[in-house]
Every structure is written in C-alpha cells, then in structure tokens.
C-alpha cells in the first residue's frame, strides 16, 4: 500500500490528528510489536489515546476507499 494511502497519513492530511499524534501512536504500535503483543490497528491506538473519534475514523476509512 502506498504511504499516502495509509490510515495515519490520511488522518493527518484530513486534519483529524497532528503529525505528532501519529508519531506517538506509531511508537506505541512498534513497542507493542517488539514486546510480542498482538498488533493493533493504528486507528484503534489513536482512538484509545483520544486523539480521534469513531466518526472521524469512519471518515478516514471512507476517504481511503476513494483514493
């Protein structure tokens, strides 16, 4: 998948999250993976951190499907 179509990139471009919030969520995702924890979707991490809402996640997913 091209980088510009990834959930986090689309969410930043859409103004739903900041680049810093995406970086924070990606760090969490990488650390969990290194610890052997089941990989979570970046949207789930962003939601858990309260960086993004469910309606915003839905909007990002719709945007991704039209790219």
C-alpha positions as CSV (number, residue, x, y, z in Angstrom):
1,X,0.0,0.0,0.0
2,X,1.5,3.4,-1.0
3,X,2.4,5.5,2.1
4,X,-0.1,8.3,1.1
5,X,-3.0,5.8,1.4
6,X,-2.1,4.7,4.9
7,X,-4.7,5.4,7.7
8,X,-2.4,7.7,9.7
9,X,-1.3,9.8,6.7
10,X,-4.9,10.2,5.5
11,X,-6.0,11.2,9.0
12,X,-3.2,13.8,9.2
13,X,-4.0,15.2,5.7
14,X,-7.7,15.3,6.7
15,X,-6.9,17.4,9.8
16,X,-8.2,14.8,12.2
17,X,-4.9,14.3,14.0
18,X,-1.5,16.0,14.2
19,X,1.8,14.5,12.9
20,X,2.9,14.3,16.5
21,X,-0.1,12.3,17.5
22,X,0.5,9.9,14.6
23,X,4.2,9.5,15.6
24,X,3.1,8.8,19.2
25,X,0.7,6.1,18.1
26,X,3.2,4.6,15.7
27,X,5.8,4.4,18.6
28,X,3.2,2.6,20.7
29,X,2.4,0.2,17.8
30,X,6.2,-0.6,17.3
31,X,6.8,-1.1,21.1
32,X,3.9,-3.5,21.4
33,X,5.1,-5.4,18.4
34,X,8.6,-5.7,19.9
35,X,7.1,-6.9,23.2
36,X,5.2,-9.6,21.4
37,X,1.7,-8.1,22.0
38,X,-0.8,-8.6,19.2
39,X,-0.6,-5.9,16.7
40,X,-3.3,-3.3,16.9
41,X,-4.5,-1.1,14.1
42,X,-3.2,2.5,14.3
43,X,-6.8,3.8,14.3
44,X,-7.5,1.8,17.5
45,X,-4.5,3.2,19.2
46,X,-5.4,6.8,18.1
47,X,-8.9,6.2,19.5
48,X,-7.7,4.8,22.8
49,X,-5.4,7.9,23.2
50,X,-8.5,10.0,22.5
51,X,-6.8,11.6,19.5
52,X,-9.6,10.7,17.1
53,X,-13.3,9.9,17.4
54,X,-15.2,7.0,15.9
55,X,-17.0,9.3,13.4
56,X,-13.6,10.7,12.3
57,X,-12.2,7.1,11.9
58,X,-15.2,6.3,9.7
59,X,-14.5,9.5,7.6
60,X,-10.8,8.5,7.2
61,X,-11.8,5.0,6.1
62,X,-14.3,6.4,3.5
63,X,-11.5,8.8,2.3
64,X,-9.2,5.8,2.0
65,X,-11.7,3.8,-0.1
66,X,-11.9,6.7,-2.7
67,X,-8.1,7.0,-3.1
